[in-house]
């Protein structure tokens, strides 16, 4: 299950979890973001026991978008031990997103 959070909640999550966090930076007006949403949700269901999946609306959390250098969306960042380790930019089909998740768990 994907949880919608803000920048402060992301920082709290990164400081307290030992799981890999996959954060989808997106916006409501972004077509590719809307296309990726159900794919991200579906993948999150298959890895819920191994990772945390969250979404941040860049229009509502500009601080987080700036902090992590988000200049294009959708942009999924994988965080390990509170640090960004990889990212996936743009829409991808489910198999590609699952490969990205597998590589970063």
C-alpha positions as CSV (number, residue, x, y, z in Angstrom):
1,X,0.0,0.0,0.0
2,X,1.2,3.5,-0.9
3,X,1.0,6.2,1.6
4,X,0.8,9.9,0.6
5,X,3.1,11.9,2.9
6,X,4.8,15.3,3.1
7,X,8.4,16.3,3.3
8,X,8.6,16.2,7.1
9,X,7.0,12.8,7.2
10,X,9.5,11.5,4.7
11,X,12.4,12.7,6.9
12,X,10.9,11.0,9.9
13,X,10.3,7.8,8.0
14,X,13.9,7.8,6.7
15,X,15.2,8.3,10.2
16,X,13.2,5.4,11.7
17,X,12.9,2.6,9.2
18,X,15.4,-0.1,8.3
19,X,13.6,-1.0,5.1
20,X,14.3,0.5,1.7
21,X,11.9,3.4,1.1
22,X,10.6,4.1,-2.5
23,X,9.3,7.6,-2.8
24,X,7.4,8.7,-5.9
25,X,7.7,12.4,-6.4
26,X,4.7,13.4,-8.5
27,X,2.0,16.1,-9.2
28,X,-1.7,16.0,-9.9
29,X,-1.3,17.8,-13.2
30,X,1.4,15.4,-14.5
31,X,0.0,12.8,-17.1
32,X,2.9,10.3,-16.8
33,X,2.5,10.6,-13.0
34,X,-1.1,9.6,-13.2
35,X,-0.2,6.7,-15.5
36,X,2.5,5.5,-13.1
37,X,0.3,5.7,-10.0
38,X,-1.6,2.3,-10.4
39,X,1.7,0.6,-11.4
40,X,3.4,1.9,-8.3
41,X,0.5,0.8,-6.2
42,X,0.5,-2.7,-7.7
43,X,4.2,-3.1,-7.2
44,X,4.0,-1.9,-3.6
45,X,1.5,-4.6,-2.8
46,X,4.0,-7.3,-3.8
47,X,6.8,-5.9,-1.7
48,X,5.0,-4.5,1.3
49,X,6.9,-6.8,3.7
50,X,10.3,-5.8,2.3
51,X,10.0,-2.1,1.6
52,X,8.0,1.1,2.2
53,X,6.3,2.9,-0.6
54,X,5.3,6.5,-0.3
55,X,4.3,9.4,-2.6
56,X,5.0,13.1,-2.3
57,X,3.2,15.8,-4.3
58,X,5.9,18.2,-5.3
59,X,3.5,21.1,-5.4
60,X,2.6,20.5,-1.7
61,X,6.2,19.6,-0.5
62,X,8.5,21.9,-2.5
63,X,11.1,21.6,0.3
64,X,11.5,17.9,-0.2
65,X,11.6,18.3,-4.0
66,X,14.3,20.9,-3.7
67,X,16.3,18.8,-1.1
68,X,16.3,15.8,-3.4
69,X,16.9,17.7,-6.6
70,X,13.6,16.8,-8.3
71,X,13.5,18.6,-11.6
72,X,11.4,16.2,-13.6
73,X,8.5,13.9,-12.5
74,X,7.5,11.2,-12.0
75,X,10.8,10.4,-10.2
76,X,11.0,7.5,-7.8
77,X,13.9,7.7,-5.4
78,X,15.1,4.6,-3.5
79,X,16.4,5.4,-0.1
80,X,18.5,3.0,2.0
81,X,19.7,3.9,5.5
82,X,18.1,7.4,5.0
83,X,20.1,8.2,1.9
84,X,19.1,8.2,-1.7
85,X,20.8,5.4,-3.6
86,X,19.0,5.2,-6.9
87,X,16.2,6.8,-8.9
88,X,13.8,6.0,-11.7
89,X,12.7,8.9,-13.9
90,X,9.5,8.9,-16.0
91,X,6.8,6.3,-16.6
92,X,7.9,2.7,-16.7
93,X,5.8,-0.5,-17.1
94,X,5.3,-2.8,-14.2
95,X,8.1,-5.2,-15.1
96,X,10.6,-2.4,-15.3
97,X,9.5,-1.0,-12.0
98,X,9.7,-4.4,-10.3
99,X,13.2,-4.8,-11.6
100,X,14.1,-1.3,-10.1
101,X,12.6,-2.4,-6.8
102,X,14.4,-5.7,-6.8
103,X,17.7,-4.1,-7.6
104,X,17.3,-1.7,-4.6
105,X,15.8,-3.8,-1.8
